[in-house]
Amino acid sequence: MTNNTATGSNGVASDRNDSSFKLKSGLAQMLKGGVIMDVTDAKQVARIAEEAGAVAVMALERVPADIRAEGGVARMSDPGMIKEIQAAVTIPVMAKARIGHFVECQILEALDIDFIDESEVLTPADDAFHVEKSGFKSPFVCGCRNLPEALRRITEGAAMIRTKGEAGTGDVVEAVKHMRQVNHDIARAKAALQEGGDLAIRALAREFECDATLLKETAELGRLPVVNFAAGGVATPADAALMMQLGCDGVFVGSGIFKSGDAAKRAQAIVKATTHFRDAKVLAECSTGLGEAMVGISVSSMRADQKMAGRGW
Amino acid sequence: MSPTIGVLAFQGGVIEHMNSLKKAAASLSKDVTVIEVRSSAELESCDAGLIIPGGESTHLSRAARECGLLEPLREYVKVKRRPVWGTCAGLIMLSEEASAVKQDGQELIGGLDVRVHRNHFGRQNESFVTDLDLDFLRNSSSSSNSSNGGGAAASANESPSSLPFPAMFIRAPVVDKLLTAQAHDAEATPQQDPAQQQLLIKQKKTPPVEVLAVLPGRHASNKAAAAGELGPVSPEGAGDIIALRQGNVFGTSFHPELTDDIRLHVWWLEQIFS
């Protein structure tokens, strides 16, 4: 990263206009309207995802539901397994690194990964800092629960945002909560800009603990300045369409597909529902006869320390 | 009703193309309706043209087949011969053949008698931006300066023809093989005997493939772009085909819709309305 830290918020704005960032956010734009699926092995699962019409796959050793059940420290996947998945499919391959673990990110970049997810699903490696993402050639996606958190990640160089939701539960309630909060925060920023101009934006940026220039840009656009996907608890075609109707640009699905009765069929149905998210007739058709959904865990029955969304800031 | 142009809206850079089209239409003072296309009814209403955007071609292909839109799209492109433009994944969909496809193969719309190579440059780390001299833009009003209507606001994002085009290649395909004998370089057209060329077209009943732009010295420029180095690079071979036209079908490997530069959208609209 050549950026001088002394340039402050202006430095951030100009970074996001350079061609390297545009290539990263441009790939995210090409994923819009699509479904990104967690896959745990190359031969079957990754090919099922590609055949079902996934726009990308997330290579990981255990889906979040298993990470949750088995406990222990969850880390970056074995590079050998990532390479196998890269060889098996022609669509972009993403992989997860632990929050703050910049060396896992360096390794993933060396593997030519198409997107790095700095993810709360894995056990955080740093409880104070997220990875400084601008200097990497590989683009990053990061989770958020609200607009300030999203903007902090974009300031660090994230080219794509997703809701955190609550991974591995099959309960969509947290993803909905986080998306509604992002929408609510954006509405507040828009109102602040309209009523009080730059002064009000700076005051709100102080409350939000985020960059004021980026907040103003968000208020002017009326949406996040990068692509924003839903993640964490999507288990049915209707869940996917719900998140799209709330304003998400696309959907991540993990345990929801491969912890269900008929993974291939459900994967295809969720892709179709994401494409035709406003057409209730198509949604009815693709929700029919999918077999058993993921059993899941109700988030309201969980203790705070069992939730992954609280990891990171 | 104003002429309607559609953007195939299954997935990918849909809104970006719609915005660029609207800006381009405004700069030409043309009244154009721009719609999203997901059904055959919507496709039918696109009397003026269709854009197939970038995205994942594997998904576009599957989605088109699932909604029964693959045949209507083929008819739109090859029988009705309405103007169609594909960028990146859209170029793949409009090619007759594709290599480096997924294991079970992939259905295409076709229309361009070429073979396209998917993910030609490799993975995302090999994606790059490079400045291209697009000669075919030279005669377009998109390239004239702001004195030619449009007003100061509309022309703020326009660039004169002398400026190169900032082309973004994101996991991009290139055309690596022409499948028709009538292929020729657009620049070489004047030297050919027009009568003979007309005869050839009649015999084949398909218009020739025009190569509109190649990526000169692709290996060198790719590495230079990757290293952030600008400046002259020495050409290596003829270069990869990255923009081409065959009759009503236009294709580009790169993404004009991801930039503020609307010259290519203006040019395409001019071809439609000329």
Boltz contact constraints between the chains, C-beta under 6 A:
constraints:
  - contact:
      token1: [A, 19]
      token2: [B, 129]
      max_distance: 6.0
  - contact:
      token1: [A, 23]
      token2: [B, 127]
      max_distance: 6.0
  - contact:
      token1: [A, 26]
      token2: [B, 168]
      max_distance: 6.0
  - contact:
      token1: [A, 26]
      token2: [B, 170]
      max_distance: 6.0
  - contact:
      token1: [A, 26]
      token2: [B, 258]
      max_distance: 6.0
  - contact:
      token1: [A, 27]
      token2: [B, 124]
      max_distance: 6.0
  - contact:
      token1: [A, 27]
      token2: [B, 170]
      max_distance: 6.0
  - contact:
      token1: [A, 29]
      token2: [B, 13]
      max_distance: 6.0
  - contact:
      token1: [A, 30]
      token2: [B, 12]
      max_distance: 6.0
  - contact:
      token1: [A, 30]
      token2: [B, 54]
      max_distance: 6.0
  - contact:
      token1: [A, 30]
      token2: [B, 55]
      max_distance: 6.0
  - contact:
      token1: [A, 33]
      token2: [B, 11]
      max_distance: 6.0
  - contact:
      token1: [A, 34]
      token2: [B, 11]
      max_distance: 6.0
  - contact:
      token1: [A, 34]
      token2: [B, 59]
      max_distance: 6.0
  - contact:
      token1: [A, 50]
      token2: [B, 102]
      max_distance: 6.0
  - contact:
      token1: [A, 53]
      token2: [B, 59]
      max_distance: 6.0
  - contact:
      token1: [A, 53]
      token2: [B, 62]
      max_distance: 6.0
  - contact:
      token1: [A, 55]
      token2: [B, 56]
      max_distance: 6.0
  - contact:
      token1: [A, 55]
      token2: [B, 59]
      max_distance: 6.0
  - contact:
      token1: [A, 90]
      token2: [B, 102]
      max_distance: 6.0
  - contact:
      token1: [A, 91]
      token2: [B, 56]
      max_distance: 6.0
  - contact:
      token1: [A, 91]
      token2: [B, 58]
      max_distance: 6.0
  - contact:
      token1: [A, 112]
      token2: [B, 123]
      max_distance: 6.0
  - contact:
      token1: [A, 112]
      token2: [B, 125]
      max_distance: 6.0
  - contact:
      token1: [A, 114]
      token2: [B, 123]
      max_distance: 6.0
  - contact:
      token1: [A, 114]
      token2: [B, 124]
      max_distance: 6.0
  - contact:
      token1: [A, 137]
      token2: [B, 125]
      max_distance: 6.0
  - contact:
      token1: [A, 275]
      token2: [B, 10]
      max_distance: 6.0
  - contact:
      token1: [A, 275]
      token2: [B, 63]
      max_distance: 6.0
